[in-house]
Each structure stands twice: as C-alpha cells, then as structure tokens.
Amino acid sequence: MGVLDDLLDSAPSGVVRAIHWLLDQGAETTDLEPRHGMGFALAEFALDGATIRIVSDRDHWSLDARLAQQPWLQLDLIHDVRTGEQAQWPQAPEGRHQPGQLPQGVEWVEELPRALTWLRSTPDAVEQVEAAGRERARRLFPRR
C-alpha cells in the first residue's frame, strides 16, 4: 500500500472526495509524507498552476492553496473572504479545536474549485485573505 492509499484510508470522507476530485482533474502529487508521530501526514498536488496542500495533524485535516510562488492561503480564510461568511471551527470545552475536517460544514470538493477560480480571477486575493487572517488572529488572541 502506498502513502496516498494510506492517507485515503485514514482521511474523512470529505477529504477523500477532494483528493479524488484533484486526481480526476489531472493533478499530480508533488509531495507525500506518510502518517507518523502524532498522526501528521501531508499530501501536496499540482493542478493548472496551483499547488494544493492537505495536512493531517492530530486528526485535524486542513487544506491550503497557492498560485505559482504566492504565499500559502488557508481554505477556510479563502472561503470566508470569497463568501463573506465565517467558517465554523468546532471547539472543545477548553477552547481547542476538535478533530475533523476544517472548516466545519464546508465541503472541500465543492469549495476547492470555487476557491481556485476566485484566486485566479481576483487580483488582490492574497492581500484580502492575509488581511482576514490578521483579523482572525486579533479576534482569537486579543492584546491585553
């Protein structure tokens, strides 16, 4: 069994659907790191000038994307900026994020193509997403 097969066997169904969508679109794997340690795994794909990175860390599954050599952008922040909504992250009692596919309630297989289209068609996409990330950080970690 290969690294990608192992990743697919351990991933939530939404992550599996997104990986299959990427492969169906002709994406090529550019990096694969098997699950180890605290459950960390990584799969990176190249698709039409974009790079998509899927990471599992302690059973939190997240997706980042970038065009060419631009900075990595989190799917949840792209979603927030693109839709004007705030993606939900499940919270444990002590404020920690619960395991699962993040952001909660966002189907990657639907959001990823929309996010890539938005990134390609929005000249200041990086600036908008980075500003949303700074604003989230201010909300989550206010200065005292």
N, CA, C and O atoms as a GROMACS GRO file, in nm:
protein
  576
    1MET      N    1   0.085  -0.118   0.000
    1MET     CA    2   0.000   0.000   0.000
    1MET      C    3   0.090   0.124   0.000
    1MET      O    4   0.186   0.131   0.076
    2GLY      N    5   0.058   0.220  -0.085
    2GLY     CA    6   0.137   0.341  -0.096
    2GLY      C    7   0.095   0.447   0.005
    2GLY      O    8  -0.005   0.432   0.075
    3VAL      N    9   0.174   0.552   0.010
    3VAL     CA   10   0.147   0.661   0.104
    3VAL      C   11   0.010   0.724   0.076
    3VAL      O   12  -0.065   0.752   0.169
    4LEU      N   13  -0.022   0.747  -0.052
    4LEU     CA   14  -0.151   0.808  -0.084
    4LEU      C   15  -0.266   0.716  -0.046
    4LEU      O   16  -0.367   0.762   0.006
    5ASP      N   17  -0.251   0.585  -0.069
    5ASP     CA   18  -0.356   0.491  -0.029
    5ASP      C   19  -0.376   0.492   0.122
    5ASP      O   20  -0.490   0.489   0.170
    6ASP      N   21  -0.267   0.497   0.196
    6ASP     CA   22  -0.275   0.502   0.342
    6ASP      C   23  -0.346   0.629   0.387
    6ASP      O   24  -0.429   0.626   0.479
    7LEU      N   25  -0.314   0.741   0.323
    7LEU     CA   26  -0.377   0.868   0.356
    7LEU      C   27  -0.527   0.861   0.327
    7LEU      O   28  -0.609   0.904   0.408
    8LEU      N   29  -0.562   0.806   0.211
    8LEU     CA   30  -0.703   0.794   0.175
    8LEU      C   31  -0.779   0.704   0.273
    8LEU      O   32  -0.896   0.729   0.302
    9ASP      N   33  -0.713   0.600   0.322
    9ASP     CA   34  -0.778   0.509   0.417
    9ASP      C   35  -0.804   0.574   0.552
    9ASP      O   36  -0.897   0.535   0.623
   10SER      N   37  -0.724   0.674   0.588
   10SER     CA   38  -0.738   0.735   0.720
   10SER      C   39  -0.813   0.868   0.718
   10SER      O   40  -0.847   0.921   0.823
   11ALA      N   41  -0.839   0.923   0.600
   11ALA     CA   42  -0.899   1.056   0.588
   11ALA      C   43  -1.051   1.052   0.602
   11ALA      O   44  -1.114   0.951   0.568
   12PRO      N   45  -1.109   1.161   0.651
   12PRO     CA   46  -1.256   1.174   0.650
   12PRO      C   47  -1.307   1.171   0.504
   12PRO      O   48  -1.233   1.200   0.411
   13SER      N   49  -1.433   1.136   0.488
   13SER     CA   50  -1.489   1.119   0.353
   13SER      C   51  -1.479   1.247   0.269
   13SER      O   52  -1.458   1.239   0.149
   14GLY      N   53  -1.494   1.363   0.331
   14GLY     CA   54  -1.484   1.488   0.256
   14GLY      C   55  -1.345   1.512   0.200
   14GLY      O   56  -1.330   1.566   0.091
   15VAL      N   57  -1.243   1.471   0.275
   15VAL     CA   58  -1.106   1.484   0.229
   15VAL      C   59  -1.082   1.386   0.114
   15VAL      O   60  -1.020   1.420   0.014
   16VAL      N   61  -1.132   1.265   0.129
   16VAL     CA   62  -1.118   1.163   0.024
   16VAL      C   63  -1.182   1.212  -0.106
   16VAL      O   64  -1.124   1.197  -0.213
   17ARG      N   65  -1.302   1.270  -0.097
   17ARG     CA   66  -1.369   1.320  -0.217
   17ARG      C   67  -1.287   1.432  -0.283
   17ARG      O   68  -1.278   1.438  -0.405
   18ALA      N   69  -1.228   1.519  -0.202
   18ALA     CA   70  -1.146   1.628  -0.257
   18ALA      C   71  -1.021   1.573  -0.325
   18ALA      O   72  -0.984   1.621  -0.432
   19ILE      N   73  -0.956   1.474  -0.265
   19ILE     CA   74  -0.838   1.414  -0.327
   19ILE      C   75  -0.875   1.347  -0.459
   19ILE      O   76  -0.804   1.361  -0.558
   20HIS      N   77  -0.985   1.275  -0.460
   20HIS     CA   78  -1.029   1.211  -0.585
   20HIS      C   79  -1.062   1.316  -0.691
   20HIS      O   80  -1.032   1.297  -0.809
   21TRP      N   81  -1.125   1.426  -0.650
   21TRP     CA   82  -1.153   1.534  -0.746
   21TRP      C   83  -1.023   1.586  -0.806
   21TRP      O   84  -1.012   1.602  -0.927
   22LEU      N   85  -0.924   1.611  -0.720
   22LEU     CA   86  -0.794   1.660  -0.768
   22LEU      C   87  -0.735   1.562  -0.870
   22LEU      O   88  -0.691   1.604  -0.978
   23LEU      N   89  -0.734   1.435  -0.836
   23LEU     CA   90  -0.677   1.335  -0.927
   23LEU      C   91  -0.757   1.326  -1.056
   23LEU      O   92  -0.699   1.312  -1.164
   24ASP      N   93  -0.889   1.334  -1.047
   24ASP     CA   94  -0.975   1.332  -1.167
   24ASP      C   95  -0.950   1.452  -1.258
   24ASP      O   96  -0.968   1.442  -1.379
   25GLN      N   97  -0.908   1.565  -1.199
   25GLN     CA   98  -0.879   1.685  -1.278
   25GLN      C   99  -0.740   1.681  -1.339
   25GLN      O  100  -0.702   1.771  -1.414
   26GLY      N  101  -0.664   1.577  -1.308
   26GLY     CA  102  -0.529   1.564  -1.362
   26GLY      C  103  -0.419   1.615  -1.271
   26GLY      O  104  -0.305   1.632  -1.315
   27ALA      N  105  -0.450   1.640  -1.146
   27ALA     CA  106  -0.348   1.686  -1.051
   27ALA      C  107  -0.242   1.579  -1.034
   27ALA      O  108  -0.270   1.459  -1.037
   28GLU      N  109  -0.119   1.625  -1.015
   28GLU     CA  110  -0.007   1.535  -0.990
   28GLU      C  111   0.038   1.554  -0.846
   28GLU      O  112   0.043   1.666  -0.796
   29THR      N  113   0.071   1.444  -0.780
   29THR     CA  114   0.125   1.455  -0.645
   29THR      C  115   0.268   1.507  -0.654
   29THR      O  116   0.348   1.457  -0.734
   30THR      N  117   0.299   1.607  -0.573
   30THR     CA  118   0.433   1.663  -0.571
   30THR      C  119   0.506   1.635  -0.440
   30THR      O  120   0.628   1.647  -0.432
   31ASP      N  121   0.431   1.597  -0.338
   31ASP     CA  122   0.491   1.563  -0.210
   31ASP      C  123   0.393   1.477  -0.132
   31ASP      O  124   0.273   1.506  -0.129
   32LEU      N  125   0.443   1.372  -0.072
   32LEU     CA  126   0.362   1.286   0.015
   32LEU      C  127   0.446   1.250   0.136
   32LEU      O  128   0.558   1.202   0.122
   33GLU      N  129   0.393   1.273   0.253
   33GLU     CA  130   0.459   1.231   0.376
   33GLU      C  131   0.364   1.140   0.450
   33GLU      O  132   0.250   1.178   0.478
   34PRO      N  133   0.410   1.019   0.482
   34PRO     CA  134   0.320   0.923   0.549
   34PRO      C  135   0.285   0.969   0.690
   34PRO      O  136   0.351   1.054   0.749
   35ARG      N  137   0.178   0.909   0.741
   35ARG     CA  138   0.136   0.937   0.878
   35ARG      C  139   0.243   0.887   0.974
   35ARG      O  140   0.292   0.775   0.961
   36HIS      N  141   0.277   0.970   1.071
   36HIS     CA  142   0.374   0.931   1.172
   36HIS      C  143   0.355   1.019   1.294
   36HIS      O  144   0.278   1.114   1.292
   37GLY      N  145   0.426   0.986   1.399
   37GLY     CA  146   0.422   1.067   1.520
   37GLY      C  147   0.281   1.087   1.573
   37GLY      O  148   0.211   0.991   1.605
   38MET      N  149   0.241   1.212   1.582
   38MET     CA  150   0.109   1.248   1.634
   38MET      C  151   0.002   1.242   1.526
   38MET      O  152  -0.099   1.312   1.534
   39GLY      N  153   0.023   1.160   1.425
   39GLY     CA  154  -0.075   1.146   1.319
   39GLY      C  155  -0.056   1.245   1.207
   39GLY      O  156  -0.148   1.267   1.128
   40PHE      N  157   0.063   1.306   1.198
   40PHE     CA  158   0.089   1.403   1.093
   40PHE      C  159   0.101   1.332   0.958
   40PHE      O  160   0.165   1.227   0.948
   41ALA      N  161   0.040   1.389   0.856
   41ALA     CA  162   0.055   1.342   0.719
   41ALA      C  163   0.037   1.462   0.627
   41ALA      O  164  -0.027   1.560   0.664
   42LEU      N  165   0.095   1.452   0.508
   42LEU     CA  166   0.086   1.562   0.413
   42LEU      C  167   0.074   1.506   0.272
   42LEU      O  168   0.141   1.409   0.237
   43ALA      N  169  -0.011   1.566   0.194
   43ALA     CA  170  -0.022   1.536   0.051
   43ALA      C  171  -0.027   1.669  -0.022
   43ALA      O  172  -0.106   1.757   0.012
   44GLU      N  173   0.058   1.682  -0.123
   44GLU     CA  174   0.062   1.807  -0.200
   44GLU      C  175   0.040   1.772  -0.346
   44GLU      O  176   0.094   1.675  -0.398
   45PHE      N  177  -0.040   1.855  -0.412
   45PHE     CA  178  -0.079   1.831  -0.551
   45PHE      C  179  -0.056   1.957  -0.634
   45PHE      O  180  -0.073   2.068  -0.585
   46ALA      N  181  -0.017   1.938  -0.759
   46ALA     CA  182  -0.005   2.048  -0.854
   46ALA      C  183  -0.118   2.034  -0.956
   46ALA      O  184  -0.141   1.926  -1.009
   47LEU      N  185  -0.188   2.145  -0.982
   47LEU     CA  186  -0.300   2.143  -1.075
   47LEU      C  187  -0.310   2.279  -1.144
   47LEU      O  188  -0.342   2.379  -1.080
   48ASP      N  189  -0.282   2.283  -1.272
   48ASP     CA  190  -0.301   2.404  -1.353
   48ASP      C  191  -0.241   2.529  -1.289
   48ASP      O  192  -0.310   2.630  -1.277
   49GLY      N  193  -0.116   2.524  -1.249
   49GLY     CA  194  -0.050   2.641  -1.192
   49GLY      C  195  -0.078   2.665  -1.046
   49GLY      O  196  -0.027   2.761  -0.989
   50ALA      N  197  -0.158   2.581  -0.985
   50ALA     CA  198  -0.188   2.592  -0.841
   50ALA      C  199  -0.125   2.474  -0.769
   50ALA      O  200  -0.104   2.367  -0.826
   51THR      N  201  -0.095   2.495  -0.642
   51THR     CA  202  -0.049   2.387  -0.556
   51THR      C  203  -0.148   2.379  -0.440
   51THR      O  204  -0.184   2.479  -0.379
   52ILE      N  205  -0.190   2.257  -0.412
   52ILE     CA  206  -0.286   2.232  -0.305
   52ILE      C  207  -0.219   2.141  -0.205
   52ILE      O  208  -0.163   2.037  -0.241
   53ARG      N  209  -0.224   2.180  -0.078
   53ARG     CA  210  -0.159   2.102   0.028
   53ARG      C  211  -0.266   2.060   0.128
   53ARG      O  212  -0.340   2.143   0.181
   54ILE      N  213  -0.273   1.930   0.153
   54ILE     CA  214  -0.365   1.875   0.252
   54ILE      C  215  -0.280   1.820   0.366
   54ILE      O  216  -0.188   1.742   0.345
   55VAL      N  217  -0.313   1.863   0.488
   55VAL     CA  218  -0.235   1.823   0.605
   55VAL      C  219  -0.329   1.762   0.709
   55VAL      O  220  -0.438   1.812   0.734
   56SER      N  221  -0.283   1.653   0.768
   56SER     CA  222  -0.348   1.596   0.884
   56SER      C  223  -0.251   1.608   1.001
   56SER      O  224  -0.137   1.563   0.993
   57ASP      N  225  -0.297   1.669   1.108
   57ASP     CA  226  -0.214   1.684   1.227
   57ASP      C  227  -0.302   1.658   1.347
   57ASP      O  228  -0.394   1.736   1.375
   58ARG      N  229  -0.276   1.552   1.418
   58ARG     CA  230  -0.358   1.511   1.533
   58ARG      C  231  -0.506   1.506   1.497
   58ARG      O  232  -0.592   1.552   1.571
   59ASP      N  233  -0.533   1.447   1.380
   59ASP     CA  234  -0.669   1.427   1.329
   59ASP      C  235  -0.743   1.556   1.295
   59ASP      O  236  -0.865   1.554   1.281
   60HIS      N  237  -0.671   1.668   1.280
   60HIS     CA  238  -0.726   1.789   1.221
   60HIS      C  239  -0.684   1.786   1.075
   60HIS      O  240  -0.565   1.771   1.045
   61TRP      N  241  -0.777   1.798   0.985
   61TRP     CA  242  -0.749   1.796   0.841
   61TRP      C  243  -0.771   1.936   0.786
   61TRP      O  244  -0.879   1.993   0.801
   62SER      N  245  -0.668   1.991   0.722
   62SER     CA  246  -0.680   2.125   0.667
   62SER      C  247  -0.625   2.128   0.525
   62SER      O  248  -0.549   2.040   0.485
   63LEU      N  249  -0.665   2.230   0.450
   63LEU     CA  250  -0.624   2.245   0.312
   63LEU      C  251  -0.576   2.388   0.290
   63LEU      O  252  -0.640   2.484   0.332
   64ASP      N  253  -0.462   2.399   0.225
   64ASP     CA  254  -0.405   2.529   0.185
   64ASP      C  255  -0.385   2.525   0.034
   64ASP      O  256  -0.366   2.419  -0.024
   65ALA      N  257  -0.389   2.642  -0.028
   65ALA     CA  258  -0.368   2.652  -0.173
   65ALA      C  259  -0.283   2.774  -0.202
   65ALA      O  260  -0.280   2.870  -0.126
   66ARG      N  261  -0.215   2.768  -0.315
   66ARG     CA  262  -0.143   2.885  -0.363
   66ARG      C  263  -0.129   2.877  -0.513
   66ARG      O  264  -0.129   2.769  -0.572
   67LEU      N  265  -0.117   2.994  -0.574
   67LEU     CA  266  -0.090   3.004  -0.717
   67LEU      C  267   0.056   3.037  -0.734
   67LEU      O  268   0.110   3.122  -0.662
   68ALA      N  269   0.122   2.972  -0.828
   68ALA     CA  270   0.263   2.996  -0.859
   68ALA      C  271   0.344   3.004  -0.730
   68ALA      O  272   0.339   2.912  -0.648
   69GLN      N  273   0.417   3.111  -0.712
   69GLN     CA  274   0.503   3.126  -0.594
   69GLN      C  275   0.441   3.217  -0.488
   69GLN      O  276   0.512   3.268  -0.400
   70GLN      N  277   0.311   3.238  -0.495
   70GLN     CA  278   0.244   3.322  -0.395
   70GLN      C  279   0.243   3.250  -0.260
   70GLN      O  280   0.274   3.131  -0.254
   71PRO      N  281   0.208   3.321  -0.154
   71PRO     CA  282   0.201   3.257  -0.021
   71PRO      C  283   0.090   3.152  -0.014
   71PRO      O  284  -0.007   3.156  -0.090
   72TRP      N  285   0.108   3.058   0.078
   72TRP     CA  286   0.003   2.960   0.106
   72TRP      C  287  -0.114   3.032   0.170
   72TRP      O  288  -0.096   3.119   0.256
   73LEU      N  289  -0.236   2.996   0.130
   73LEU     CA  290  -0.358   3.054   0.185
   73LEU      C  291  -0.448   2.942   0.234
   73LEU      O  292  -0.469   2.842   0.165
   74GLN      N  293  -0.502   2.958   0.354
   74GLN     CA  294  -0.589   2.858   0.413
   74GLN      C  295  -0.726   2.858   0.344
   74GLN      O  296  -0.783   2.964   0.316
   75LEU      N  297  -0.778   2.738   0.317
   75LEU     CA  298  -0.908   2.728   0.252
   75LEU      C  299  -1.017   2.797   0.333
   75LEU      O  300  -1.104   2.861   0.275
   76ASP      N  301  -1.013   2.785   0.464
   76ASP     CA  302  -1.119   2.847   0.544
   76ASP      C  303  -1.116   2.998   0.532
   76ASP      O  304  -1.222   3.061   0.530
   77LEU      N  305  -0.998   3.059   0.523
   77LEU     CA  306  -0.990   3.204   0.505
   77LEU      C  307  -1.033   3.244   0.364
   77LEU      O  308  -1.101   3.345   0.346
   78ILE      N  309  -0.993   3.165   0.265
   78ILE     CA  310  -1.039   3.193   0.128
   78ILE      C  311  -1.191   3.187   0.125
   78ILE      O  312  -1.255   3.274   0.066
   79HIS      N  313  -1.248   3.086   0.187
   79HIS     CA  314  -1.394   3.071   0.193
   79HIS      C  315  -1.458   3.192   0.259
   79HIS      O  316  -1.556   3.247   0.209
   80ASP      N  317  -1.402   3.235   0.373
   80ASP     CA  318  -1.458   3.350   0.444
   80ASP      C  319  -1.460   3.474   0.357
   80ASP      O  320  -1.561   3.544   0.349
   81VAL      N  321  -1.348   3.503   0.292
   81VAL     CA  322  -1.338   3.624   0.209
   81VAL      C  323  -1.427   3.611   0.086
   81VAL      O  324  -1.497   3.705   0.050
   82ARG      N  325  -1.422   3.494   0.023
   82ARG     CA  326  -1.496   3.474  -0.102
   82ARG      C  327  -1.647   3.483  -0.080
   82ARG      O  328  -1.719   3.537  -0.164
   83THR      N  329  -1.696   3.430   0.032
   83THR     CA  330  -1.840   3.423   0.056
   83THR      C  331  -1.893   3.532   0.149
   83THR      O  332  -2.013   3.557   0.152
   84GLY      N  333  -1.804   3.596   0.224
   84GLY     CA  334  -1.848   3.692   0.325
   84GLY      C  335  -1.899   3.625   0.451
   84GLY      O  336  -1.952   3.692   0.540
   85GLU      N  337  -1.884   3.494   0.461
   85GLU     CA  338  -1.926   3.418   0.580
   85GLU      C  339  -1.804   3.393   0.668
   85GLU      O  340  -1.691   3.423   0.630
   86GLN      N  341  -1.830   3.339   0.785
   86GLN     CA  342  -1.721   3.292   0.870
   86GLN      C  343  -1.737   3.144   0.888
   86GLN      O  344  -1.835   3.097   0.947
   87ALA      N  345  -1.639   3.068   0.837
   87ALA     CA  346  -1.642   2.923   0.852
   87ALA      C  347  -1.634   2.888   1.000
   87ALA      O  348  -1.568   2.957   1.078
   88GLN      N  349  -1.700   2.781   1.038
   88GLN     CA  350  -1.704   2.740   1.178
   88GLN      C  351  -1.598   2.635   1.205
   88GLN      O  352  -1.577   2.543   1.126
   89TRP      N  353  -1.532   2.649   1.317
   89TRP     CA  354  -1.436   2.551   1.365
   89TRP      C  355  -1.492   2.494   1.494
   89TRP      O  356  -1.519   2.570   1.587
   90PRO      N  357  -1.510   2.363   1.502
   90PRO     CA  358  -1.566   2.305   1.624
   90PRO      C  359  -1.472   2.326   1.743
   90PRO      O  360  -1.351   2.305   1.731
   91GLN      N  361  -1.528   2.367   1.855
   91GLN     CA  362  -1.447   2.397   1.974
   91GLN      C  363  -1.469   2.292   2.082
   91GLN      O  364  -1.583   2.254   2.111
   92ALA      N  365  -1.361   2.247   2.141
   92ALA     CA  366  -1.367   2.162   2.259
   92ALA      C  367  -1.387   2.253   2.380
   92ALA      O  368  -1.369   2.374   2.368
   93PRO      N  369  -1.423   2.198   2.495
   93PRO     CA  370  -1.450   2.282   2.612
   93PRO      C  371  -1.336   2.376   2.649
   93PRO      O  372  -1.363   2.487   2.696
   94GLU      N  373  -1.212   2.337   2.630
   94GLU     CA  374  -1.100   2.422   2.671
   94GLU      C  375  -1.055   2.515   2.560
   94GLU      O  376  -0.945   2.570   2.566
   95GLY      N  377  -1.139   2.535   2.458
   95GLY     CA  378  -1.104   2.626   2.350
   95GLY      C  379  -1.020   2.563   2.241
   95GLY      O  380  -0.984   2.631   2.145
   96ARG      N  381  -0.988   2.437   2.253
   96ARG     CA  382  -0.910   2.369   2.149
   96ARG      C  383  -1.004   2.325   2.038
   96ARG      O  384  -1.122   2.298   2.061
   97HIS      N  385  -0.948   2.317   1.918
   97HIS     CA  386  -1.029   2.269   1.806
   97HIS      C  387  -1.046   2.119   1.814
   97HIS      O  388  -0.952   2.046   1.844
   98GLN      N  389  -1.168   2.073   1.788
   98GLN     CA  390  -1.194   1.931   1.787
   98GLN      C  391  -1.141   1.871   1.657
   98GLN      O  392  -1.134   1.940   1.555
   99PRO      N  393  -1.103   1.744   1.660
   99PRO     CA  394  -1.054   1.679   1.539
   99PRO      C  395  -1.160   1.676   1.431
   99PRO      O  396  -1.280   1.681   1.460
  100GLY      N  397  -1.117   1.667   1.307
  100GLY     CA  398  -1.208   1.657   1.195
  100GLY      C  399  -1.159   1.742   1.080
  100GLY      O  400  -1.050   1.800   1.083
  101GLN      N  401  -1.241   1.748   0.978
  101GLN     CA  402  -1.209   1.826   0.858
  101GLN      C  403  -1.244   1.970   0.884
  101GLN      O  404  -1.357   2.002   0.924
  102LEU      N  405  -1.149   2.058   0.860
  102LEU     CA  406  -1.168   2.200   0.888
  102LEU      C  407  -1.172   2.280   0.758
  102LEU      O  408  -1.096   2.248   0.666
  103PRO      N  409  -1.254   2.378   0.747
  103PRO     CA  410  -1.353   2.423   0.844
  103PRO      C  411  -1.477   2.335   0.842
  103PRO      O  412  -1.510   2.272   0.741
  104GLN      N  413  -1.545   2.332   0.952
  104GLN     CA  414  -1.663   2.250   0.969
  104GLN      C  415  -1.775   2.299   0.875
  104GLN      O  416  -1.797   2.419   0.860
  105GLY      N  417  -1.843   2.204   0.812
  105GLY     CA  418  -1.958   2.237   0.728
  105GLY      C  419  -1.923   2.286   0.588
  105GLY      O  420  -2.013   2.319   0.511
  106VAL      N  421  -1.796   2.290   0.553
  106VAL     CA  422  -1.755   2.332   0.419
  106VAL      C  423  -1.705   2.208   0.344
  106VAL      O  424  -1.606   2.146   0.383
  107GLU      N  425  -1.776   2.174   0.238
  107GLU     CA  426  -1.737   2.057   0.157
  107GLU      C  427  -1.621   2.095   0.067
  107GLU      O  428  -1.636   2.177  -0.024
  108TRP      N  429  -1.505   2.037   0.092
  108TRP     CA  430  -1.386   2.071   0.014
  108TRP      C  431  -1.406   2.049  -0.135
  108TRP      O  432  -1.360   2.129  -0.216
  109VAL      N  433  -1.472   1.940  -0.171
  109VAL     CA  434  -1.488   1.908  -0.313
  109VAL      C  435  -1.570   2.015  -0.386
  109VAL      O  436  -1.557   2.031  -0.507
  110GLU      N  437  -1.654   2.086  -0.315
  110GLU     CA  438  -1.730   2.197  -0.372
  110GLU      C  439  -1.653   2.329  -0.360
  110GLU      O  440  -1.651   2.409  -0.454
  111GLU      N  441  -1.590   2.352  -0.245
  111GLU     CA  442  -1.526   2.480  -0.220
  111GLU      C  443  -1.393   2.494  -0.292
  111GLU      O  444  -1.358   2.604  -0.336
  112LEU      N  445  -1.318   2.387  -0.306
  112LEU     CA  446  -1.185   2.397  -0.368
  112LEU      C  447  -1.191   2.451  -0.511
  112LEU      O  448  -1.116   2.543  -0.542
  113PRO      N  449  -1.276   2.398  -0.600
  113PRO     CA  450  -1.281   2.457  -0.735
  113PRO      C  451  -1.322   2.604  -0.734
  113PRO      O  452  -1.270   2.684  -0.810
  114ARG      N  453  -1.417   2.639  -0.647
  114ARG     CA  454  -1.460   2.779  -0.636
  114ARG      C  455  -1.346   2.867  -0.586
  114ARG      O  456  -1.325   2.978  -0.635
  115ALA      N  457  -1.273   2.815  -0.487
  115ALA     CA  458  -1.162   2.891  -0.430
  115ALA      C  459  -1.052   2.913  -0.534
  115ALA      O  460  -0.998   3.023  -0.545
  116LEU      N  461  -1.020   2.810  -0.611
  116LEU     CA  462  -0.916   2.824  -0.714
  116LEU      C  463  -0.960   2.924  -0.822
  116LEU      O  464  -0.879   3.005  -0.867
  117THR      N  465  -1.085   2.918  -0.862
  117THR     CA  466  -1.137   3.014  -0.960
  117THR      C  467  -1.129   3.155  -0.906
  117THR      O  468  -1.088   3.247  -0.976
  118TRP      N  469  -1.169   3.173  -0.779
  118TRP     CA  470  -1.165   3.305  -0.716
  118TRP      C  471  -1.022   3.356  -0.707
  118TRP      O  472  -0.996   3.472  -0.738
  119LEU      N  473  -0.928   3.270  -0.665
  119LEU     CA  474  -0.788   3.311  -0.656
  119LEU      C  475  -0.734   3.357  -0.791
  119LEU      O  476  -0.661   3.456  -0.799
  120ARG      N  477  -0.771   3.284  -0.896
  120ARG     CA  478  -0.722   3.317  -1.030
  120ARG      C  479  -0.785   3.445  -1.085
  120ARG      O  480  -0.723   3.515  -1.166
  121SER      N  481  -0.905   3.476  -1.042
  121SER     CA  482  -0.977   3.590  -1.101
  121SER      C  483  -0.975   3.716  -1.015
  121SER      O  484  -1.030   3.819  -1.055
  122THR      N  485  -0.915   3.711  -0.898
  122THR     CA  486  -0.915   3.824  -0.806
  122THR      C  487  -0.773   3.875  -0.789
  122THR      O  488  -0.692   3.812  -0.722
  123PRO      N  489  -0.742   3.990  -0.849
  123PRO     CA  490  -0.604   4.039  -0.845
  123PRO      C  491  -0.546   4.058  -0.705
  123PRO      O  492  -0.427   4.034  -0.684
  124ASP      N  493  -0.628   4.099  -0.609
  124ASP     CA  494  -0.576   4.123  -0.474
  124ASP      C  495  -0.619   4.013  -0.376
  124ASP      O  496  -0.633   4.038  -0.256
  125ALA      N  497  -0.638   3.892  -0.426
  125ALA     CA  498  -0.684   3.780  -0.342
  125ALA      C  499  -0.590   3.756  -0.225
  125ALA      O  500  -0.636   3.739  -0.112
  126VAL      N  501  -0.460   3.754  -0.250
  126VAL     CA  502  -0.364   3.728  -0.142
  126VAL      C  503  -0.379   3.833  -0.032
  126VAL      O  504  -0.383   3.799   0.086
  127GLU      N  505  -0.386   3.959  -0.070
  127GLU     CA  506  -0.398   4.066   0.028
  127GLU      C  507  -0.527   4.053   0.109
  127GLU      O  508  -0.527   4.072   0.230
  128GLN      N  509  -0.638   4.021   0.041
  128GLN     CA  510  -0.766   4.007   0.111
  128GLN      C  511  -0.761   3.892   0.212
  128GLN      O  512  -0.807   3.906   0.325
  129VAL      N  513  -0.706   3.778   0.170
  129VAL     CA  514  -0.702   3.661   0.258
  129VAL      C  515  -0.605   3.684   0.373
  129VAL      O  516  -0.635   3.647   0.487
  130GLU      N  517  -0.490   3.744   0.346
  130GLU     CA  518  -0.396   3.773   0.454
  130GLU      C  519  -0.456   3.871   0.555
  130GLU      O  520  -0.435   3.856   0.676
  131ALA      N  521  -0.531   3.971   0.508
  131ALA     CA  522  -0.597   4.065   0.599
  131ALA      C  523  -0.701   3.992   0.685
  131ALA      O  524  -0.714   4.019   0.804
  132ALA      N  525  -0.775   3.899   0.625
  132ALA     CA  526  -0.873   3.821   0.701
  132ALA      C  527  -0.802   3.736   0.806
  132ALA      O  528  -0.854   3.719   0.917
  133GLY      N  529  -0.686   3.683   0.774
  133GLY     CA  530  -0.609   3.605   0.870
  133GLY      C  531  -0.562   3.689   0.987
  133GLY      O  532  -0.566   3.646   1.102
  134ARG      N  533  -0.516   3.811   0.957
  134ARG     CA  534  -0.474   3.902   1.066
  134ARG      C  535  -0.592   3.938   1.155
  134ARG      O  536  -0.579   3.943   1.278
  135GLU      N  537  -0.707   3.964   1.094
  135GLU     CA  538  -0.827   3.999   1.172
  135GLU      C  539  -0.869   3.882   1.260
  135GLU      O  540  -0.904   3.902   1.376
  136ARG      N  541  -0.866   3.760   1.207
  136ARG     CA  542  -0.900   3.643   1.288
  136ARG      C  543  -0.803   3.631   1.406
  136ARG      O  544  -0.845   3.605   1.518
  137ALA      N  545  -0.675   3.649   1.380
  137ALA     CA  546  -0.576   3.640   1.487
  137ALA      C  547  -0.603   3.744   1.595
  137ALA      O  548  -0.588   3.714   1.714
  138ARG      N  549  -0.642   3.865   1.557
  138ARG     CA  550  -0.675   3.970   1.656
  138ARG      C  551  -0.796   3.928   1.740
  138ARG      O  552  -0.799   3.952   1.861
  139ARG      N  553  -0.895   3.867   1.675
  139ARG     CA  554  -1.014   3.821   1.749
  139ARG      C  555  -0.980   3.707   1.844
  139ARG      O  556  -1.025   3.705   1.958
  140LEU      N  557  -0.900   3.612   1.795
  140LEU     CA  558  -0.870   3.494   1.877
  140LEU      C  559  -0.768   3.523   1.987
  140LEU      O  560  -0.773   3.463   2.094
  141PHE      N  561  -0.677   3.615   1.960
  141PHE     CA  562  -0.569   3.645   2.055
  141PHE      C  563  -0.560   3.795   2.079
  141PHE      O  564  -0.462   3.858   2.039
  142PRO      N  565  -0.661   3.853   2.145
  142PRO     CA  566  -0.660   3.998   2.166
  142PRO      C  567  -0.546   4.040   2.256
  142PRO      O  568  -0.502   3.966   2.344
  143ARG      N  569  -0.497   4.161   2.230
  143ARG     CA  570  -0.392   4.217   2.317
  143ARG      C  571  -0.452   4.250   2.452
  143ARG      O  572  -0.569   4.286   2.463
  144ARG      N  573  -0.371   4.237   2.551
  144ARG     CA  574  -0.418   4.268   2.687
  144ARG      C  575  -0.378   4.404   2.727
  144ARG      O  576  -0.408   4.448   2.838
   0.00000   0.00000   0.00000
